């Protein structure tokens, strides 16, 4: 099959997969250097976008309910506009879960963007089968939750699909594949399956490329971003951190590097940190495609900003897929007010006392004294109350509460605003906000009940 009509079914040549985003809200200028590097490298190449955290998808489902044309990644046009022409011209396949709750809507937007840029119409496939929000889908998750299902509060449900429906789309000629919920590593594994022609039982190869996807899925985390800690783990030119690229070999091993002429760092330390990220059992990393085992994996620096991962083994996939189910979780309100100068901390603590006495009987309030105790606080304020009042002179009080009734949250926010002149003295910079909360349950569903498929649009 010609490369312009999809990747070859079997190939000994390595496949380069670059990461364009590690989450929704990632830097929109990051994909440009990755694409330029893939072009300079030559050979078969893919850029993948991982932009779909759990809550991101639930919020996208709410957006689609409000407007059927929405529900896909809000930054999609900003991300693709600078690179779409180069990707089409140089046969760089684009794979992304930026379809979120509306993959067909995202595909329609990409078609419009291509026309606006004067490009030839790209072949776009959407992968479907993850959305379990229909009557039929709700029954599947209701069965899996075994009675722990609230129909009245139900918002949405999505199953984590795997790589093979994406690979089928690429093999059928897709230049761009848009997905909703798939497992993050599957976005990288799928192009490798299409390129090398791996079968569903090539466990070691599937596992190796899955871990390549795991290294890429968080964007600049593996290339120095989340690694940086001045004086302890120094990273050069962090303001221009380059996003990662993995060269995947036929045996599933990979070499991780980053976009050329960028800051950041790829070494054995950054790779090991990301390799272990969110891994509960190194011998059993469960994905929809394979159970990966990194207990014998080897990480070796093979050049400047080049690290090879090998020795990953794979075991047969499980008979179930993970699904996330979201329910209406009521409302969250939060507000802040600042105190400065002598006695600032004592005044902030007095404001806490005022809030507790005025609304604390109806709401469980969470307090943070930013500048004294915030990151390490807890919802009962046990740690905060255990600290003897000090002499902090720059303190920002944060008050938060959750409740089923939004009017209770409104009342709490009014009371915080009233601290401005109601005292203590010297408060300022009030900010308040209210938003809908979502509660989440996870379950396992039989994979045969939630098949995935692709369609060209």
C-alpha positions in Angstrom: 0.0 0.0 0.0 1.4 3.4 -0.9 2.3 5.6 2.0 -0.2 8.3 0.9 -2.9 5.8 1.4 -1.9 4.5 4.8 1.2 2.9 6.2 2.7 -0.3 4.8 1.4 -3.5 6.3 4.9 -4.8 7.2 8.1 -2.9 7.4 11.6 -3.2 8.9 12.1 0.5 8.9 11.6 2.3 12.2 8.6 4.4 12.7 8.9 7.9 14.3 6.0 8.9 16.5 6.1 12.5 17.9 3.9 13.9 20.6 2.0 17.1 19.9 0.1 17.4 23.2 0.1 15.7 26.6 -3.2 17.1 27.9 -6.0 19.5 27.0 -4.6 22.9 27.5 -1.0 22.0 26.5 1.1 24.5 24.6 -0.3 25.1 21.1 3.1 26.0 19.7 4.7 22.6 20.8 3.7 20.5 17.7 5.6 22.8 15.2 9.1 21.8 16.2 8.0 18.2 16.4 6.7 18.2 12.8 9.8 20.0 11.5 12.0 17.4 13.1 9.9 14.5 11.6 10.2 16.1 8.2 14.0 16.5 8.6 14.3 12.9 9.7 12.4 11.6 6.7 10.8 8.2 6.5 7.4 7.1 7.9 6.2 9.4 10.7 3.2 10.1 12.9 2.3 12.9 15.3 -0.1 12.0 18.1 -2.1 14.2 20.4 -3.2 13.0 23.8 -5.7 15.7 25.0 -8.3 13.8 27.0 -8.2 13.5 30.7 -11.1 11.8 32.5 -12.8 15.0 33.6 -12.0 16.7 30.3 -14.2 14.1 28.5 -17.1 14.5 31.0 -17.1 18.3 30.5 -17.0 17.7 26.7 -20.1 15.5 27.1 -21.8 18.4 28.9 -20.8 20.8 26.1 -22.2 18.5 23.5 -25.5 18.2 25.3 -25.7 22.0 25.3 -24.7 22.3 21.6 -24.6 19.2 19.4 -21.9 20.8 17.2 -19.5 21.1 20.2 -17.9 18.5 22.5 -14.5 18.2 20.9 -11.2 19.7 22.0 -11.6 23.5 22.2 -8.0 24.1 21.2 -8.1 21.9 18.1 -8.0 24.6 15.5 -5.1 26.4 17.3 -3.2 23.2 17.5 -3.6 22.0 13.9 -3.7 25.2 11.9 0.2 25.7 12.0 1.0 22.1 11.1 -1.8 20.7 9.0 -0.4 21.6 5.6 3.1 20.2 6.4 1.6 17.0 7.7 -0.5 16.5 4.6 2.4 17.4 2.2 4.9 15.2 4.0 2.6 12.2 4.7 2.8 12.6 8.4 -0.2 10.8 9.9 -2.1 12.6 12.6 -3.7 10.6 15.4 -5.5 12.2 18.3 -8.2 11.7 20.9 -9.2 15.4 20.4 -12.6 14.1 19.2 -13.5 13.8 22.9 -17.3 13.6 23.1 -17.8 14.5 19.4 -15.3 12.9 17.0 -17.4 13.6 14.0 -17.7 17.2 15.0 -13.9 17.4 15.2 -13.5 15.8 11.8 -15.9 18.3 10.3 -13.9 21.2 11.8 -10.6 19.7 10.4 -12.3 19.5 6.9 -13.3 23.2 7.2 -9.8 24.1 8.3 -8.3 22.3 5.3 -10.6 24.1 2.9 -9.8 27.4 4.5 -6.0 26.7 4.1 -6.5 25.7 0.5 -5.4 22.1 1.1 -6.5 19.0 -0.7 -9.2 17.3 1.3 -7.6 14.9 3.8 -8.9 11.4 4.4 -10.2 11.5 8.0 -11.4 8.5 9.9 -13.3 8.6 13.2 -13.0 5.7 15.7 -16.2 5.1 17.6 -17.6 2.6 20.2 -16.3 4.2 23.4 -19.4 6.3 24.2 -21.8 4.4 26.6 -24.2 7.2 27.2 -27.0 5.8 25.2 -29.8 3.7 26.7 -28.0 0.5 25.6 -24.6 1.8 27.0 -26.2 2.8 30.3 -27.4 -0.7 30.7 -23.9 -2.1 30.2 -22.4 0.1 32.9 -25.5 -0.4 35.1 -24.8 -4.1 35.0 -21.1 -3.6 35.7 -21.7 -1.3 38.7 -24.1 -3.9 40.2 -26.7 -1.5 41.5 -24.4 1.4 42.3 -26.0 3.4 39.4 -28.0 6.6 39.8 -30.1 7.1 36.7 -31.3 10.5 37.8 -27.8 11.9 38.2 -26.2 10.1 35.3 -24.2 12.4 32.9 -22.1 10.1 30.7 -20.0 6.9 30.4 -17.1 6.0 28.2 -15.0 2.9 27.8 -11.3 2.9 27.1 -10.8 1.5 23.6 -7.6 0.1 22.3 -5.3 0.5 19.3 -6.6 -1.9 16.6 -9.5 0.1 15.3 -7.1 3.1 14.9 -4.6 0.8 13.1 -7.3 -0.5 10.8 -8.2 3.1 9.9 -4.6 3.9 9.1 -4.1 0.8 7.1 -7.3 1.7 5.1 -5.7 5.0 4.1 -6.6 7.5 6.9 -4.3 10.5 7.0 -6.0 11.7 10.2 -7.6 9.5 12.8 -9.9 11.2 15.3 -10.9 9.3 18.4 -12.8 9.8 21.6 -11.8 7.8 24.7 -9.0 5.4 24.0 -6.2 4.3 26.3 -3.4 6.9 26.1 -0.6 4.5 24.9 -2.9 3.2 22.2 -2.5 6.4 20.3 1.2 5.5 19.7 0.8 1.7 19.5 -1.8 1.9 16.7 0.4 3.5 14.0 3.1 0.9 14.9 0.6 -1.9 14.4 -0.3 -0.5 11.0 3.3 0.0 10.1 4.8 -3.3 11.2 1.7 -5.5 10.6 1.7 -6.9 14.1 -1.1 -9.3 15.1 -3.3 -9.2 18.2 -1.1 -11.9 19.7 2.4 -10.3 19.2 2.5 -9.6 22.9 6.1 -8.5 23.3 5.9 -6.1 20.3 2.6 -4.7 21.5 3.9 -4.3 25.0 7.1 -2.5 23.8 5.2 0.0 21.7 2.7 0.5 24.4 5.4 1.6 26.7 6.7 3.9 24.0 3.3 5.4 24.0 3.4 5.6 27.8 6.6 7.6 27.5 5.1 10.0 25.0 1.6 10.4 26.4 2.4 13.2 28.9 4.2 15.4 26.4 7.1 17.3 27.9 7.1 15.3 31.1 9.6 12.8 29.6 11.7 15.6 28.0 12.5 17.5 31.2 9.3 19.4 32.0 7.9 17.7 35.0 11.4 16.5 35.9 12.9 19.9 36.5 14.0 20.8 40.0 16.6 23.6 40.2 19.8 22.6 41.9 18.8 19.0 42.1 17.6 18.1 38.6 18.6 21.0 36.3 17.0 21.2 32.9 18.4 23.6 30.2 16.1 26.2 28.5 12.9 24.9 30.1 11.0 27.8 28.6 11.5 26.2 25.2 11.2 22.6 26.3 11.0 20.2 23.3 8.3 17.6 23.0 9.3 13.9 22.7 9.6 11.7 19.7 10.0 7.9 19.8 11.6 5.8 17.1 9.9 2.5 17.3 11.6 -0.7 15.9 10.0 -3.8 14.6 10.6 -5.7 17.8 8.7 -3.1 19.8 11.8 -1.4 21.4 12.1 2.3 21.0 14.6 5.2 21.2 13.2 8.4 22.8 14.5 11.8 21.8 12.9 15.3 21.4 12.3 17.9 18.8 15.5 19.4 17.4 16.8 22.8 18.4 14.7 22.9 21.5 15.3 23.1 25.3 14.7 20.4 27.7 16.4 17.1 28.4 16.0 13.4 27.6 18.2 11.1 29.6 18.0 7.9 31.6 16.6 9.7 34.6 13.7 11.5 32.7 12.8 8.3 30.9 12.8 6.2 34.1 10.6 8.7 35.9 8.1 8.7 33.1 8.3 4.9 32.7 7.2 4.4 36.3 4.6 7.2 36.2 1.2 5.8 37.2 2.5 2.2 37.1 1.1 0.3 40.1 2.6 -3.1 39.2 5.6 -3.0 36.9 4.9 -6.6 35.9 1.2 -6.0 35.1 0.5 -2.6 33.3 -3.0 -3.2 32.1 -4.1 -1.7 28.8 -6.9 -2.7 26.3 -4.3 -4.1 23.9 -1.8 -6.0 26.1 -0.6 -6.5 29.7 2.9 -4.9 29.7 5.7 -6.2 31.9 8.6 -3.8 32.5 10.3 -5.8 35.2 13.2 -6.8 32.9 13.2 -3.5 30.9 16.5 -1.8 30.1 17.0 1.9 29.8 20.2 3.0 28.1 21.5 6.4 27.0 22.7 5.9 23.4 23.5 9.5 22.5 22.8 13.1 23.5 19.1 13.3 24.3 18.6 9.8 23.0 17.5 6.9 25.3 16.7 3.4 24.3 14.0 1.3 26.0 14.1 -2.4 25.4 13.3 -5.7 27.2 9.6 -5.0 27.7 7.5 -8.2 27.7 3.8 -8.6 27.0 1.0 -11.0 28.2 -2.5 -11.6 26.8 -5.0 -8.7 27.3 -7.8 -9.0 29.8 -11.3 -9.8 28.8 -12.6 -6.5 30.1 -12.2 -2.8 29.4 -12.2 0.0 31.9 -15.1 2.4 31.8 -15.6 5.7 33.6 -19.1 6.7 34.6 -19.9 10.3 35.6 -22.7 11.6 37.6 -23.9 15.1 38.6 -22.0 15.9 41.8 -23.7 19.1 42.9 -21.8 22.4 43.1 -18.4 23.7 44.2 -17.8 27.2 45.3 -14.5 28.8 46.2 -13.4 32.3 47.1 -10.3 34.1 48.1 -9.3 37.2 50.0 -5.8 38.6 50.8 -4.4 40.0 54.0 -1.0 41.7 54.2 1.2 43.5 56.7 1.7 43.0 60.4 -0.9 40.6 61.9 -1.9 39.4 58.5 -2.0 35.7 59.5 -4.1 36.5 62.6 -6.6 38.5 60.6 -6.9 35.7 58.0 -7.6 33.2 60.8 -10.2 35.6 62.3 -11.8 35.7 58.8 -11.9 31.9 58.9 -13.7 32.0 62.3 -16.2 34.5 61.0 -17.0 32.3 58.0 -17.3 29.2 60.1 -19.8 30.9 62.5 -21.9 32.4 59.7 -22.2 29.5 57.3 -20.2 26.6 58.8 -23.4 25.1 60.4 -24.8 24.4 56.9 -21.7 23.8 54.9 -18.4 21.9 55.6 -15.9 24.6 54.7 -12.4 23.9 53.5 -9.9 26.6 54.4 -6.4 27.2 53.0 -4.0 29.9 54.1 -1.9 30.4 51.1 1.5 31.4 52.4 1.0 29.4 55.6 -0.7 26.1 54.7 -2.4 25.2 51.5 -0.9 22.4 49.4 -0.6 20.1 52.5 -4.0 21.0 54.0 -7.0 18.7 54.1 -10.8 19.0 54.0 -11.1 18.9 57.8 -8.4 21.6 58.3 -6.7 19.2 60.8 -3.2 20.1 59.6 -3.9 23.8 59.4 -5.4 23.9 62.9 -2.3 22.1 64.2 0.0 24.9 63.2 0.4 27.6 65.9 -0.4 31.1 64.4 2.8 32.6 63.1 3.9 35.9 61.8 3.2 35.6 58.1 2.7 39.0 56.5 1.4 38.0 53.1 -1.5 35.6 53.3 -4.4 34.7 51.0 -7.3 33.0 52.5 -9.1 30.5 50.3 -12.5 29.1 51.3 -14.2 26.3 49.4 -17.4 24.2 49.9 -19.5 21.7 48.0 -23.2 21.2 48.2 -26.1 19.8 46.2 -28.0 23.1 46.4 -26.4 25.9 44.4 -28.1 28.5 46.6 -26.1 27.4 49.6 -22.9 27.9 47.6 -24.2 31.3 46.5 -24.7 32.2 50.2 -21.2 31.2 51.1 -19.7 33.3 48.3 -21.7 36.3 49.4 -20.5 35.9 52.9 -16.9 35.8 51.8 -17.4 38.9 49.6 -18.8 40.6 52.7 -15.5 40.2 54.5 -14.3 43.1 52.4 -15.9 45.6 54.7 -17.4 43.3 57.4 -13.9 42.7 58.7 -11.3 41.7 59.7 -9.3 44.8 58.7 -7.3 45.1 55.5 -8.8 42.4 53.4 -8.7 42.8 49.6 -8.5 41.2 46.2 -11.7 39.2 46.6 -12.4 36.5 43.9 -15.3 34.1 43.9 -16.3 31.3 41.5 -18.9 28.6 41.3 -19.0 25.5 39.0 -20.9 22.3 38.6 -19.2 19.2 40.1 -18.9 15.8 38.6 -18.5 12.5 40.5 -16.9 9.5 39.0 -17.1 5.8 39.3 -15.1 3.3 37.3 -16.0 -0.3 36.4 -14.9 -3.1 34.1 -17.1 -4.0 31.1 -16.9 -7.1 28.9 -15.0 -6.0 25.8 -17.3 -8.0 23.5 -20.2 -5.7 24.6 -18.3 -2.5 23.5 -16.7 -3.1 20.1 -14.8 -0.3 18.5 -14.9 0.5 14.7 -13.7 3.2 12.3 -15.6 5.1 9.6 -14.4 7.6 7.1 -16.2 11.0 7.2 
